[in-house]
Amino acid sequence: MAERLQKILSARGLASRRTAEAWIQEGRVTVNGTPARLGDTADPEQDRILVDGKPIPQEQSPVYILLNKPRGYVTTLSDEQGRPNAAQLVADCGVRVYPVGRLDMDSEGLLLFTNDGAFANALTHPKREVKKTYDVWVTGYVPGAEVRLSRPIELDGYRIRRPQVKLVKAEGNRARFQVTIHEGRNRQIRRMCQAAGMEVTRLRRIREGSLSLGRLPVGAWRRLTEEEVRRLKQDAP
């Protein structure tokens, strides 16, 4: 059955749909010897699809992985500055997978990897608004800052939904919050805290949709259970 090329490449675990679209525009993808164009379709069972002159891999069974990402790792599959990337931590899973969304280099915690492009797209699409919960450590705290932090603000021309904010502990000008957001704007929680007069010193994602980080050690990964995958798909129908 013919499908959009970027969907095929994503489903075969080569890249996210966005990255696959960039490859097509860069002329790195051919179909039956002809350079592909954005919007082209193909049948992977009938057509010869190459990326950088190499055939795409055979269809794989879907793989879903939870990583407890440490600080100091970027979430891109490669980095021009040579910084360590989170994909290296799951490289021994036996299948090429890519991250679902991002955690910035200074953040840690729950990060999903998969070779299921449709699953990744559903969880990260802005319209799905899958909830994400974070432990947030800050300086610059003053009593009442949690009220300011819970106000919806505008980021990148978009007004975020009201976050859920719980003050866990406060000592002097330091505090720890648990914050749940519905979007995934670039460095969103750090910018929210800055707007409330505070600076984030540590940020850890502990939950995405129905999935919890639990007690998975830092730097370790595990495969999701069938039930966890089913629930996540329900979170982003």
N, C-alpha and C positions, 0 to 999 in steps of 0.2 A: 504494500500500500504506500502511495506517495505521501510524503510529509515534508514540511519545511526543513531545509538543511540544518539550520541551527538547532532544531528540535532533535534531529537524528544524532548530531554530534554530541549534544548534551546527554541524550539517552545512552550513548555508548561510553559515557564517562570521560570524554576528552576535555570538556570545558563547560562552563556555564553557558547559557544561551547568549548572554551579552558578549562574552568573550568569543563565542563561535561566530557571532555576527561580525565582530571585528576581523576575525580571520578571513571571512568571506570577502569583506571589503578590501582587505590587504592582498587578495589574490592567492591565498594559500590553499584554497579548496578547489578541486576540480571534480567534475562529474562526467564520466565517459570521455575524459581527455579535454574537456572544455572548461575554462575558468568559470566558476560559479558566480552568480550575482545575488545580492541580497533579495530575498523573496522567492528564490528558486526552490522547487520541490524535487524530490527524488525518491525512488523506491530502493531502500538498502538491500533488498533481496534480488533486485534485477539490475541496478546500476552500479557502476564501479566508482566509488567515492574515495578520493585521496585527499589527505592533508599533508602538505609539504612533501608530496610525492609518495606518501606511504598509505596503504589501505587502512581504512578505519577498522578497529577491532570488531570481532564478532559480538553479537548481543550478549550481554552479561546479566546474570541474576542481580536484582537490586540489592545494594548493601547500604546499611544505615549504621553510622558510628557516632558515639558520643565521646568527645575528648574533653578532659579538664585542662584547658589551655593555660600554660604558665605565662607570666609576664615576660616581655622581651622577645616575643615571637609575633611576626606579622602573619596575616591570614591570606595573603596572596600566594599563588602557587609558585611564583618566582619573584625575586626582588633585585632591582638594579643595583642596590647598595650592598648586596650580599648578606643581608641580615637573615638570621634563622627564621624559617617559616613553619607554621603549625602543621603543614602537610607532611613535613619530615617526621613528625611524631606518630603519624598513622601509616607511614609508608610500608610497614610490615604487615598490613592487613591483607595483602595479596591481590588487591584490586585498585585500579586508579580511581580515587575519589577526590572530590573537591569540596571546599567549605560551603556551608549554607549560611549566607550572610557573613558578617564580619564582627570581630572584636579588635579594637585598635591595639597597637603594640604594647601599650602600658596597662591594658586590661587583661583580666583572667577569667577562667571559669568555663561554663557550658558552651561548647562549640560543636555543632553537628557537621558531619561529613557524609556525602552520599555520591552514588553514581546515577541516581534517579533524578533526572532533570525536571520532570513534572512535579515531583515532591518538593524539590528545592525551590522551584518557581512559586509554588503555592504558599510555602512558608514565608517567603521574602516579599511577595507582592504587596505593595502598600495598601491595597484595598482589603486585604485579609485582616490586617491589624491584629496579628497574633501577639498576645501579651508576653512580655519579657520582664522578669524580676531580677533585681540586682541588690547585692550588699554594697553600700557606698560609705566609705570613710572620708571625712572632710575636716578641714581646718577653717577658721573664720566663723564658727558657729556662734550665734547669740540666740537666746530664748525667742521663740516665734519664727525662726528661720524655716522651720518645717512648713509653716503656713505659706510663706512666700514660694517655697520649692514646689508646693502642690498646685500653684496657679498655672493654668495653661498659658504658654507664651508663643511668640512667633519665631520660627526658625526657618531660614532659607525661603521666606515668603509663605510659609505654611504654618497655620496655627495648630499646635499639637493638642491632642485631647488631654483632659485633666489627668495628671498622673496620680497614682495612689502612693502616698508617702507615710511611712511609719517611722517615728523616732525610736530607735532601739536603745541607744545609750548616749549620754552627753556628759563630758567632763571638761569644764572650762570652755575653751574655744574649739574643742575637738568633739566630734560627734560621729555616730554611725546611724545610717538610715537603711531602711529597706524600701526600694522604689520600684514600682511597676509601671511600665510605659506600654503604649499600644503601637508605637512607630519604631523606626530604626534609623533616625536621622544621624548624619555624621557627628560622632562625639556628642550625641544628644544629652546624656546625663551630665557630662562635664560642663556643657554649655548651660544647662538648666541650673546647675549649682552655681556657676559663675554669675548668672543673672540674679541669683538669690544672695549674692555676696559671699560665697564660700568657694573653696578650692578643694578638688578631689585629690586625696592622697592614695587611695586604693579603690579599685572598682572590680567587682566579681559578679558575673552573671550566674545565677543559681537556678533559674527556671525559664523555660520557653514553652508556652502553651501548657500542656499537661505533663511535660517532661521535667523532672527534677535532677539536678546535678548529684544529689545524694552525697555519699562518702567516697566517691571516686578520687583516688590520689592525684595530686597535681602532676601533670605530664602523662598520665595514664589514659587509656581509651578502652571502650568496650562496645560490642555490638548491641543495638537495641533489640528488645524482644518483639515478637510479632504484635503483642498487645500494645506496646508503647508506640509502634509505628501506626497501628490502627487508630489510636487515640490522637496522635499528631495529625493524621489525615483528616480526622473529624474537626480538629482545631482550625484547619485551613481548607474547608470544603471547596 
